[in-house]
């Protein structure tokens, strides 16, 4: 196709060129306008999403809705399964909130709930998932094992016991009851809330202002446990605890050289309560450190009394797992030893095999503090678990106490005799002292002596007895009874002794 080469053609071309530029400009203007509208729409959508998120949050506390918390719990459980880690769920109930809500009105009650939620956020570093179940009950998700959960629970207790501002110059002091359940040790994550709630109710029934870790026995007889726990809380203040002392004898002469201090609880109506019952209860409810401090002070005091009377006998006490992880336990022991004029090397600290093999930073620091203090460290219940003999060289102690389950089977089991002999031989090769506990028969004694065991302890020689009875025995005032003799060296000045 051809166009006439005249002025008409030039006019047409100019018009088309102008039309193209105008279209481009129009298209650009429309595009920028559309882009602005899209941006406005996006901002409006974000604002609506934020507003919707705020609307579904708890209106009184601002915490996440239960559905979001449940999703976070399930995701955390999946991660635990993948990397074999642990998590814990804390069930928090505000003690005394109902009285505030009813006495001051729901508006003041809402203020208290907001303050409680804010404190929970601060105490957890604003990093942990939390939700409100309803009323004054909260859930908190804590990564890590039981130690992390205990630390978090104590931080919450400390934060929530501070006075709450009610406005108009009014304040009220409340507290909290906290239950702890762990995954996977306490079952599927779908059961954690129920288990933590059970633990919380046990705390509440016992007076509140504490925490407890779920235990399957809680569901068996909560009322019985709650009554016993309430009494246990008062036992120390009421002077119901006592230390009994069970002698240890040296194997080559069968003379008494030391004694282990054993805790006893004389209940006013139940009589003697077994340590197997009340010690786990004290550990679950955070009471063991206070009781352990009393044991430290009383054992050191008694050892000082004996020393002043001329009986310089090595005394042993047991440290719990929580005490080993507690920063101040060894310092308290050092202070008590100084106060009563005792040498650290003449004082034995017994720690169970399971605690000794914990590869946690807190436990290892505890052992390091014991070493620095110059205390004689013994591993108790050795052989009760599944520990390989290869672990012997790794145990940071100068003494091993062979578990009584091995001793009990010595007469009738060749395997038990082989294991006991191997423990003694390997311990001696590693320059460890060996004590056999639970010796009840002459045959057991003779076998252990033949194997080269260093010390023996058990009913064959003496049952645990009050300090006064042991002192009477040592002074030979009870000479009519047939007992092992005390080593003559116990009645002489002792020289400073290092670890071992």
Secondary structure, 3 states (H helix, E strand, C coil): CCCCCCHHHHHHHHHHHHHHHHHHHHHHHHHHHHHHHHHHHHHHHHHHHHHHHHHHCCCCCCCECHHHHHHHHHHHHHHHHHHCCCEEEEEEEEECHHHHHHHHCHHHHHHHHHHHHHHHHHHCCCCCCEEEEECCEEEEEEECCHHHHHHHHHHHHHHHCCCEEEECCEEECCEEEEEEEEECCCCCHHHHHHHHHHHHHHHHHCCCCEEEECCHHHHCCHHHHHHHHHHHHHHCCCCCEEEEEEEEEECCCCCEEEEEEEEEEEECCCEEECHHHHHHHHHHCCCHHHHHHHHHHHHHHHHHHHHHCCCCCEEEEECCHHHHHCCCHHHHHHHHHHHCCCCHHHEEEEEEHHHHCCCCHHHHHHHHHHHHHCCEEEEEEECCCCCCHHHHHHCCCCEEEECHHHHHCCCCCHHHHHHHHHHHHHHHHCCCEEEEECCCCHHHHHHHHHHCCCEEECCCCCCCEEHHHHHHHHCCCCCCCCCCCECHHHHCCCCCCCCC
